């Protein structure tokens, strides 16, 4: 019976699959034989990948919060002092208030045709360490609540709480709480006011510092027991106005958030000249984006340094991978020579070494996701408390996508030198015991 020659079109896939099988056999056998050094290198790759992912997650979140995106307000007016401190205190609810300005300044801006929206803030109290902000309903413009119609009544002792506050304290709708005097909370001496507030709504999570505050009517701040009103320049106890309306001349605010009525820099330039250049009774933080960018450079220079450290860690990992593979070449020379003698191509041996390095880097980078989660879980509370920036450690960002690819590329490049050495090995001389 005549022998029918095999179709070359069918033979090629079979040959390719055999070559892939041979590659996998070489790689898996090498990984088993050098399990200890492989495990150490995988751990180094995991630490490097996790550190890089965590670093760029923190970097991206803080840079976005401080210097990126669109802001709800164009400027902030506050007491004379630092623009950076004013922004930190008002938008990020950090640092102490530089002081107060008279209510009349707020009213003047609210009636200014250049101003679309003026939102007053009055600070000075907390609940279990979370700041309480006295404000008006204008503060909720464009904000979404868990359910509609849950804003506070400006004439009642009611409050709207941020999502993080609700989660940490257990406050829900219809819960009651007593504010404590001051911006810091001491469980041993809470300095609680006698007044009780009812929660009317919980803000939907925003991932911003606003999740960590409690909003109450600004009139409620003025009427809390023990507070003094200094708008007129003379300190007057709030108790004096229990049964009557508080005159505007006695009121004051910590800051006023401003949204200009028309686009462009003209209103900002005019107010900046009026407040910061000519006047000395207040400070205008404008433009907010520029002030926040300066804040980022001052507060987060350490992140830039950590970026350099992360790069060095990646290079050290690549060096460790290169050293691990290169040092085992002498042990594997005879095995590789046998494979060559049995018909393995030089290209197969070369690809096996590079593939092994890439696989080690891939396994390490996948484990790096766990390292990334551990790092972010550890620093999440620290970053939130000190900056007001919320880190989403479960989110997949650009760093989580390109870091594994970069690590595999670095691993493959680290395997090139050992692969070249294996490629140039003479199987006959090696099996004969030659150098």
Beta strands, then each sheet from edge to edge (+ up, - down):
strand 1: 75-78
strand 2: 101-102
strand 3: 115-127
strand 4: 130-135
strand 5: 158-161
strand 6: 176-177
strand 7: 180-181
strand 8: 197-202
strand 9: 213-217
strand 10: 228-229
strand 11: 236-237
strand 12: 252-253
strand 13: 255-260
strand 14: 283-285
sheet 1: 6+ 8- 5- 9+ 4+ 3- 13+ 1- 14+
sheet 2: 2+ 12-
sheet 3: 6+ 8- 5- 9+ 4+ 3- 7+
sheet 4: 10+ 11-
end
